[in-house]
Amino acid sequence: MAKQTAVSFRYYSSLKKYEFRLSGQEVLISRPFSERIHMTGYMTYFFFHPDGNVNKFGNLYIRIDEKTYRLFFSIGKGRFVIDDST
């Protein structure tokens, strides 16, 4: 049986990059994103529990050029919605 662990997500708007880390802080992915992309919202940092639940809920807005998308994480296992909010 595979070991399950929490994974965190954080984006740094000033550095134009995002990261995924294991619960032990080992970096899984660290990537820059294009100057065309802007992320806003208070969910700059959250993590997925091993069971698939997130530790908080809310909106993350992603703007690519003039198009804005809303990524909403709700309470519950793996539940999220992506809306075209423009």
MILUMGU-336075 format. One record per residue: residue number from 1; residue in one letter; x, y, z of N, C-alpha, C in turn. Coordinates in Angstrom, 3 decimals. Layout:
seq=NUM	type=a	n.xx=X	n.yy=Y	n.zz=Z	ca.xx=X	ca.yy=Y	ca.zz=Z	c.xx=X	c.yy=Y	c.zz=Z
...
This chain:
seq=1	type=m	n.xx=0.840	n.yy=-1.171	n.zz=0.000	ca.xx=0.000	ca.yy=0.000	ca.zz=0.000	c.xx=0.892	c.yy=1.244	c.zz=0.000
seq=2	type=a	n.xx=0.564	n.yy=2.226	n.zz=-0.809	ca.xx=1.345	ca.yy=3.452	ca.zz=-0.908	c.xx=1.081	c.yy=4.351	c.zz=0.295
seq=3	type=k	n.xx=2.104	n.yy=5.058	n.zz=0.708	ca.xx=1.975	ca.yy=5.997	ca.zz=1.821	c.xx=1.332	c.yy=7.291	c.zz=1.319
seq=4	type=q	n.xx=0.353	n.yy=7.791	n.zz=2.057	ca.xx=-0.297	ca.yy=9.046	ca.zz=1.703	c.xx=0.269	c.yy=10.155	c.zz=2.562
seq=5	type=t	n.xx=0.432	n.yy=11.323	n.zz=1.975	ca.xx=0.967	ca.yy=12.461	ca.zz=2.710	c.xx=0.296	c.yy=13.741	c.zz=2.231
seq=6	type=a	n.xx=0.318	n.yy=14.749	n.zz=3.072	ca.xx=-0.258	ca.yy=16.041	ca.zz=2.701	c.xx=0.650	c.yy=16.745	c.zz=1.701
seq=7	type=v	n.xx=0.042	n.yy=17.527	n.zz=0.811	ca.xx=0.776	ca.yy=18.311	ca.zz=-0.180	c.xx=0.284	c.yy=19.750	c.zz=-0.102
seq=8	type=s	n.xx=1.211	n.yy=20.691	n.zz=-0.015	ca.xx=0.827	ca.yy=22.098	ca.zz=0.069	c.xx=1.019	c.yy=22.787	c.zz=-1.282
seq=9	type=f	n.xx=0.231	n.yy=23.830	n.zz=-1.485	ca.xx=0.329	ca.yy=24.683	ca.zz=-2.671	c.xx=0.542	c.yy=26.113	c.zz=-2.193
seq=10	type=r	n.xx=1.472	n.yy=26.814	n.zz=-2.807	ca.xx=1.688	ca.yy=28.219	ca.zz=-2.498	c.xx=2.069	c.yy=28.939	c.zz=-3.779
seq=11	type=y	n.xx=1.487	n.yy=30.132	n.zz=-3.959	ca.xx=1.930	ca.yy=30.953	ca.zz=-5.077	c.xx=2.481	c.yy=32.263	c.zz=-4.540
seq=12	type=y	n.xx=3.473	n.yy=32.749	n.zz=-5.235	ca.xx=4.156	ca.yy=33.983	ca.zz=-4.882	c.xx=3.924	c.yy=34.970	c.zz=-6.021
seq=13	type=s	n.xx=2.963	n.yy=35.864	n.zz=-5.842	ca.xx=2.620	ca.yy=36.773	ca.zz=-6.936	c.xx=3.779	c.yy=37.713	c.zz=-7.264
seq=14	type=s	n.xx=4.524	n.yy=38.145	n.zz=-6.273	ca.xx=5.631	ca.yy=39.067	ca.zz=-6.538	c.xx=6.783	c.yy=38.375	c.zz=-7.268
seq=15	type=l	n.xx=6.958	n.yy=37.073	n.zz=-7.046	ca.xx=8.025	ca.yy=36.315	ca.zz=-7.710	c.xx=7.553	c.yy=35.633	c.zz=-8.986
seq=16	type=k	n.xx=6.215	n.yy=35.669	n.zz=-9.217	ca.xx=5.628	ca.yy=35.028	ca.zz=-10.398	c.xx=5.986	c.yy=33.553	c.zz=-10.469
seq=17	type=k	n.xx=5.755	n.yy=32.844	n.zz=-9.354	ca.xx=6.004	ca.yy=31.400	ca.zz=-9.357	c.xx=5.045	c.yy=30.721	c.zz=-8.393
seq=18	type=y	n.xx=4.920	n.yy=29.396	n.zz=-8.541	ca.xx=4.121	ca.yy=28.586	ca.zz=-7.626	c.xx=4.911	c.yy=27.346	c.zz=-7.236
seq=19	type=e	n.xx=4.535	n.yy=26.765	n.zz=-6.109	ca.xx=5.216	ca.yy=25.577	ca.zz=-5.615	c.xx=4.214	c.yy=24.584	c.zz=-5.025
seq=20	type=f	n.xx=4.548	n.yy=23.315	n.zz=-5.171	ca.xx=3.891	ca.yy=22.234	ca.zz=-4.458	c.xx=4.962	c.yy=21.582	c.zz=-3.600
seq=21	type=r	n.xx=4.631	n.yy=21.347	n.zz=-2.324	ca.xx=5.588	ca.yy=20.739	ca.zz=-1.396	c.xx=4.935	c.yy=19.591	c.zz=-0.641
seq=22	type=l	n.xx=5.756	n.yy=18.612	n.zz=-0.272	ca.xx=5.302	ca.yy=17.561	ca.zz=0.623	c.xx=5.203	c.yy=18.136	c.zz=2.031
seq=23	type=s	n.xx=4.507	n.yy=17.453	n.zz=2.909	ca.xx=4.318	ca.yy=17.962	ca.zz=4.267	c.xx=5.641	c.yy=18.157	c.zz=5.000
seq=24	type=g	n.xx=6.676	n.yy=17.447	n.zz=4.615	ca.xx=7.995	ca.yy=17.621	ca.zz=5.201	c.xx=8.777	c.yy=18.768	c.zz=4.579
seq=25	type=q	n.xx=8.104	n.yy=19.582	n.zz=3.769	ca.xx=8.663	ca.yy=20.759	ca.zz=3.109	c.xx=9.568	c.yy=20.449	c.zz=1.916
seq=26	type=e	n.xx=9.652	n.yy=19.184	n.zz=1.502	ca.xx=10.401	ca.yy=18.840	ca.zz=0.296	c.xx=9.649	c.yy=19.386	c.zz=-0.916
seq=27	type=v	n.xx=10.352	n.yy=20.124	n.zz=-1.774	ca.xx=9.738	ca.yy=20.723	ca.zz=-2.955	c.xx=9.486	c.yy=19.648	c.zz=-4.006
seq=28	type=l	n.xx=8.218	n.yy=19.524	n.zz=-4.417	ca.xx=7.863	ca.yy=18.616	ca.zz=-5.508	c.xx=7.975	c.yy=19.325	c.zz=-6.842
seq=29	type=i	n.xx=7.381	n.yy=20.532	n.zz=-6.907	ca.xx=7.368	ca.yy=21.333	ca.zz=-8.130	c.xx=7.565	c.yy=22.795	c.zz=-7.735
seq=30	type=s	n.xx=8.422	n.yy=23.480	n.zz=-8.441	ca.xx=8.592	ca.yy=24.921	ca.zz=-8.279	c.xx=8.760	c.yy=25.490	c.zz=-9.684
seq=31	type=r	n.xx=7.750	n.yy=26.227	n.zz=-10.120	ca.xx=7.774	ca.yy=26.706	ca.zz=-11.506	c.xx=7.378	c.yy=28.174	c.zz=-11.591
seq=32	type=p	n.xx=8.007	n.yy=28.893	n.zz=-12.493	ca.xx=7.561	ca.yy=30.273	ca.zz=-12.751	c.xx=6.318	c.yy=30.245	c.zz=-13.625
seq=33	type=f	n.xx=5.547	n.yy=31.324	n.zz=-13.589	ca.xx=4.451	ca.yy=31.444	ca.zz=-14.532	c.xx=4.602	c.yy=32.730	c.zz=-15.312
seq=34	type=s	n.xx=3.976	n.yy=32.759	n.zz=-16.462	ca.xx=4.107	ca.yy=33.831	ca.zz=-17.434	c.xx=3.686	c.yy=35.184	c.zz=-16.867
seq=35	type=e	n.xx=4.265	n.yy=36.243	n.zz=-17.406	ca.xx=3.862	ca.yy=37.603	ca.zz=-17.052	c.xx=2.408	c.yy=37.868	c.zz=-17.449
seq=36	type=r	n.xx=1.866	n.yy=37.076	n.zz=-18.345	ca.xx=0.463	ca.yy=37.208	ca.zz=-18.777	c.xx=-0.509	c.yy=36.720	c.zz=-17.713
seq=37	type=i	n.xx=-0.011	n.yy=35.956	n.zz=-16.741	ca.xx=-0.866	ca.yy=35.336	ca.zz=-15.733	c.xx=-0.763	c.yy=36.093	c.zz=-14.417
seq=38	type=h	n.xx=-1.925	n.yy=36.375	n.zz=-13.825	ca.xx=-1.996	ca.yy=37.039	ca.zz=-12.519	c.xx=-2.934	c.yy=36.234	c.zz=-11.633
seq=39	type=m	n.xx=-2.489	n.yy=35.942	n.zz=-10.412	ca.xx=-3.320	ca.yy=35.229	ca.zz=-9.449	c.xx=-3.616	c.yy=36.162	c.zz=-8.284
seq=40	type=t	n.xx=-4.876	n.yy=36.165	n.zz=-7.858	ca.xx=-5.283	ca.yy=36.968	ca.zz=-6.711	c.xx=-6.227	c.yy=36.153	c.zz=-5.845
seq=41	type=g	n.xx=-6.456	n.yy=36.639	n.zz=-4.663	ca.xx=-7.323	ca.yy=35.947	ca.zz=-3.711	c.xx=-6.552	c.yy=35.666	c.zz=-2.448
seq=42	type=y	n.xx=-7.270	n.yy=35.323	n.zz=-1.402	ca.xx=-6.593	ca.yy=35.089	ca.zz=-0.137	c.xx=-6.038	c.yy=33.676	c.zz=0.000
seq=43	type=m	n.xx=-6.297	n.yy=32.827	n.zz=-0.954	ca.xx=-5.792	ca.yy=31.452	ca.zz=-0.884	c.xx=-4.409	c.yy=31.343	c.zz=-1.512
seq=44	type=t	n.xx=-3.480	n.yy=32.119	n.zz=-0.996	ca.xx=-2.106	ca.yy=32.060	ca.zz=-1.492	c.xx=-1.400	c.yy=30.803	c.zz=-1.014
seq=45	type=y	n.xx=-1.928	n.yy=30.206	n.zz=0.059	ca.xx=-1.331	ca.yy=28.999	ca.zz=0.612	c.xx=-2.441	c.yy=28.098	c.zz=1.154
seq=46	type=f	n.xx=-2.417	n.yy=26.846	n.zz=0.758	ca.xx=-3.329	ca.yy=25.852	ca.zz=1.315	c.xx=-2.733	c.yy=24.476	c.zz=1.083
seq=47	type=f	n.xx=-3.272	n.yy=23.478	n.zz=1.762	ca.xx=-2.761	ca.yy=22.135	ca.zz=1.513	c.xx=-3.878	c.yy=21.123	c.zz=1.412
seq=48	type=f	n.xx=-3.543	n.yy=20.060	n.zz=0.723	ca.xx=-4.434	ca.yy=18.918	ca.zz=0.557	c.xx=-4.037	c.yy=17.872	c.zz=1.593
seq=49	type=h	n.xx=-4.995	n.yy=17.455	n.zz=2.419	ca.xx=-4.759	ca.yy=16.371	ca.zz=3.368	c.xx=-4.623	c.yy=15.063	c.zz=2.595
seq=50	type=p	n.xx=-4.036	n.yy=14.050	n.zz=3.214	ca.xx=-3.910	ca.yy=12.760	ca.zz=2.522	c.xx=-5.239	c.yy=12.184	c.zz=2.042
seq=51	type=d	n.xx=-6.349	n.yy=12.534	n.zz=2.693	ca.xx=-7.652	ca.yy=12.017	ca.zz=2.273	c.xx=-8.286	c.yy=12.817	c.zz=1.138
seq=52	type=g	n.xx=-7.597	n.yy=13.867	n.zz=0.660	ca.xx=-8.097	ca.yy=14.659	ca.zz=-0.466	c.xx=-8.787	c.yy=15.949	c.zz=-0.074
seq=53	type=n	n.xx=-9.066	n.yy=16.156	n.zz=1.208	ca.xx=-9.684	ca.yy=17.403	ca.zz=1.658	c.xx=-8.662	c.yy=18.534	c.zz=1.686
seq=54	type=v	n.xx=-9.144	n.yy=19.751	n.zz=1.486	ca.xx=-8.277	ca.yy=20.922	ca.zz=1.620	c.xx=-8.432	c.yy=21.487	c.zz=3.025
seq=55	type=n	n.xx=-7.406	n.yy=22.224	n.zz=3.488	ca.xx=-7.449	ca.yy=22.730	ca.zz=4.857	c.xx=-8.278	c.yy=24.003	c.zz=4.997
seq=56	type=k	n.xx=-8.635	n.yy=24.654	n.zz=3.899	ca.xx=-9.525	ca.yy=25.816	ca.zz=3.946	c.xx=-10.256	c.yy=25.911	c.zz=2.622
seq=57	type=f	n.xx=-11.278	n.yy=26.723	n.zz=2.599	ca.xx=-12.055	ca.yy=26.860	ca.zz=1.378	c.xx=-12.098	c.yy=28.318	c.zz=0.970
seq=58	type=g	n.xx=-12.357	n.yy=28.549	n.zz=-0.306	ca.xx=-12.438	ca.yy=29.910	ca.zz=-0.809	c.xx=-12.072	c.yy=29.991	c.zz=-2.275
seq=59	type=n	n.xx=-11.828	n.yy=31.223	n.zz=-2.728	ca.xx=-11.588	ca.yy=31.500	ca.zz=-4.144	c.xx=-10.137	c.yy=31.835	c.zz=-4.434
seq=60	type=l	n.xx=-9.706	n.yy=31.426	n.zz=-5.595	ca.xx=-8.437	ca.yy=31.834	ca.zz=-6.167	c.xx=-8.773	c.yy=32.318	c.zz=-7.574
seq=61	type=y	n.xx=-8.454	n.yy=33.558	n.zz=-7.870	ca.xx=-8.745	ca.yy=34.125	ca.zz=-9.194	c.xx=-7.494	c.yy=34.090	c.zz=-10.040
seq=62	type=i	n.xx=-7.655	n.yy=33.615	n.zz=-11.262	ca.xx=-6.542	ca.yy=33.500	ca.zz=-12.199	c.xx=-6.910	c.yy=34.296	c.zz=-13.439
seq=63	type=r	n.xx=-6.118	n.yy=35.324	n.zz=-13.727	ca.xx=-6.356	ca.yy=36.142	ca.zz=-14.916	c.xx=-5.249	c.yy=35.861	c.zz=-15.915
seq=64	type=i	n.xx=-5.663	n.yy=35.503	n.zz=-17.125	ca.xx=-4.741	ca.yy=35.275	ca.zz=-18.233	c.xx=-5.111	c.yy=36.279	c.zz=-19.305
seq=65	type=d	n.xx=-4.219	n.yy=37.219	n.zz=-19.549	ca.xx=-4.497	ca.yy=38.364	ca.zz=-20.414	c.xx=-5.746	c.yy=39.074	c.zz=-19.880
seq=66	type=e	n.xx=-6.829	n.yy=39.103	n.zz=-20.621	ca.xx=-8.045	ca.yy=39.801	ca.zz=-20.184	c.xx=-9.129	c.yy=38.858	c.zz=-19.680
seq=67	type=k	n.xx=-8.852	n.yy=37.569	n.zz=-19.627	ca.xx=-9.836	ca.yy=36.571	ca.zz=-19.213	c.xx=-9.568	c.yy=36.144	c.zz=-17.768
seq=68	type=t	n.xx=-10.609	n.yy=36.152	n.zz=-16.939	ca.xx=-10.470	ca.yy=35.795	ca.zz=-15.533	c.xx=-11.251	c.yy=34.517	c.zz=-15.226
seq=69	type=y	n.xx=-10.620	n.yy=33.647	n.zz=-14.461	ca.xx=-11.227	ca.yy=32.399	ca.zz=-14.017	c.xx=-11.250	c.yy=32.390	c.zz=-12.493
seq=70	type=r	n.xx=-12.311	n.yy=31.814	n.zz=-11.934	ca.xx=-12.421	ca.yy=31.664	ca.zz=-10.488	c.xx=-12.309	c.yy=30.188	c.zz=-10.157
seq=71	type=l	n.xx=-11.345	n.yy=29.850	n.zz=-9.353	ca.xx=-11.172	ca.yy=28.493	ca.zz=-8.865	c.xx=-11.673	c.yy=28.487	c.zz=-7.425
seq=72	type=f	n.xx=-12.774	n.yy=27.765	n.zz=-7.173	ca.xx=-13.389	ca.yy=27.739	ca.zz=-5.855	c.xx=-13.222	c.yy=26.363	c.zz=-5.235
seq=73	type=f	n.xx=-12.588	n.yy=26.313	n.zz=-4.071	ca.xx=-12.451	ca.yy=25.079	ca.zz=-3.306	c.xx=-13.525	c.yy=25.082	c.zz=-2.238
seq=74	type=s	n.xx=-14.338	n.yy=24.038	n.zz=-2.225	ca.xx=-15.387	ca.yy=23.930	ca.zz=-1.211	c.xx=-14.990	c.yy=22.875	c.zz=-0.183
seq=75	type=i	n.xx=-15.758	n.yy=22.842	n.zz=0.870	ca.xx=-15.515	ca.yy=21.847	ca.zz=1.904	c.xx=-15.929	c.yy=20.491	c.zz=1.349
seq=76	type=g	n.xx=-15.083	n.yy=19.520	n.zz=1.530	ca.xx=-15.394	ca.yy=18.181	ca.zz=1.048	c.xx=-14.261	c.yy=17.616	c.zz=0.227
seq=77	type=k	n.xx=-14.227	n.yy=16.344	n.zz=0.123	ca.xx=-13.122	ca.yy=15.648	ca.zz=-0.525	c.xx=-13.012	c.yy=15.982	c.zz=-2.009
seq=78	type=g	n.xx=-11.920	n.yy=16.649	n.zz=-2.356	ca.xx=-11.602	ca.yy=16.910	ca.zz=-3.750	c.xx=-12.606	c.yy=17.743	c.zz=-4.513
seq=79	type=r	n.xx=-13.364	n.yy=18.565	n.zz=-3.827	ca.xx=-14.405	ca.yy=19.339	ca.zz=-4.504	c.xx=-13.900	c.yy=20.737	c.zz=-4.845
seq=80	type=f	n.xx=-13.993	n.yy=21.054	n.zz=-6.129	ca.xx=-13.649	ca.yy=22.400	ca.zz=-6.578	c.xx=-14.425	c.yy=22.705	c.zz=-7.847
seq=81	type=v	n.xx=-14.555	n.yy=23.988	n.zz=-8.133	ca.xx=-15.286	ca.yy=24.463	ca.zz=-9.320	c.xx=-14.431	c.yy=25.505	c.zz=-9.999
seq=82	type=i	n.xx=-14.405	n.yy=25.477	n.zz=-11.313	ca.xx=-13.728	ca.yy=26.507	ca.zz=-12.086	c.xx=-14.792	c.yy=27.228	c.zz=-12.910
seq=83	type=d	n.xx=-14.892	n.yy=28.541	n.zz=-12.713	ca.xx=-15.853	ca.yy=29.373	ca.zz=-13.437	c.xx=-15.120	c.yy=30.370	c.zz=-14.310
seq=84	type=d	n.xx=-15.691	n.yy=30.642	n.zz=-15.455	ca.xx=-15.239	ca.yy=31.744	ca.zz=-16.308	c.xx=-15.958	c.yy=32.985	c.zz=-15.787
seq=85	type=s	n.xx=-15.252	n.yy=33.833	n.zz=-15.056	ca.xx=-15.917	ca.yy=34.942	ca.zz=-14.397	c.xx=-15.882	c.yy=36.259	c.zz=-15.166
seq=86	type=t	n.xx=-15.505	n.yy=36.195	n.zz=-16.439	ca.xx=-15.513	ca.yy=37.434	ca.zz=-17.234	c.xx=-16.757	c.yy=37.494	c.zz=-18.085
